[in-house]
Amino acid sequence: MRTISELMSLSGRTALITGAAGHIGAAIAEALAEAGATLALADRRLGALEACAERLHGTSVNLFEVDLSDEASVRALPDQVANCCAGLDILVNCAAFVGTTELAGWAVPFERQQSAAWRAAYEVNVTAAFELVQQSLPYLKRTGKGSVINVSSLYGVVGPDWRLYEGTTMANPAGYAASKGALAQLTNWLATTLAPEVRVNTMSPGGVWRDQPACFVERYERRTPLARMATEEDFKGVALFLASDMSSYVTGQNIVVDGGWCAW
């Protein structure tokens, strides 16, 4: 029987993380790097990726600038990673349009939300994940230890409590919730389809503290059983669990990391 340290080791494995320049993507990169994985970090902002890579130590880090709304670029990425890193074992789909994304017809009241923004969100939040899994599949199957982690949201599970947003300019677009829910369901489909060679799971973060208005934070914390918003560090353990052999008998699951929000 292997030890815990052996089960959690990612030595010899390569992880591709999209949205790696973002807050959660960078935290996941740190967690997998600490476990010994070779990293392939992808984002549309090369400068931000370089800043992220500077904070990582003790592992090989490779950077890929990619537009996830461009199918040709997305489909080319897994081959680029595998050729550069001698394989691809872990795929983390973390990139997404979020509530703060500046896109016409997106972060506005429902009556003014536009179909073009909705479609753009689906391209990045769902379609790119579908394409990446499809193109990564030969590599993920190779060792029988392939793991896909789709990063959804608690708003892919439940609807928003609009009382939290009163008196703020914060947004929660319909397309965000719908696409994150679709991503979680894609996990279920892929988990049963790609087993037993590849495991597919979802991690759904709750609200993360990012200097939101004080009234929002106070309301959010009152509504959360653990009485606080999340920090990026709260997602590192779950990401490592799902990426490693610690979860070798876990597939098709949605682990909601929300401080108990969805338990009410």
Secondary structure, DSSP 8 states (H G I E B T S, - for coil): ---HHHHH--TT-EEEEETTTSHHHHHHHHHHHHTT-EEEEEES-HHHHHHHHHT--SS-EEEEE--TT-HHHHHHHHHHHHHHHT---EEEE-----TT---TTTSS-GGG--HHHHHHHHIIIIIHHHHHHHHHHHHHHHSS-EEEEEE--GGGTS---GGGGTTS-----HHHHHHHHHHHHHHHHHHHHHTTTEEEEEEEE--B-SS--HHHHHHHHHHSTTSS-B-GGGGHHHHHHHHSGGGTT--S-EEEESTTGGG-
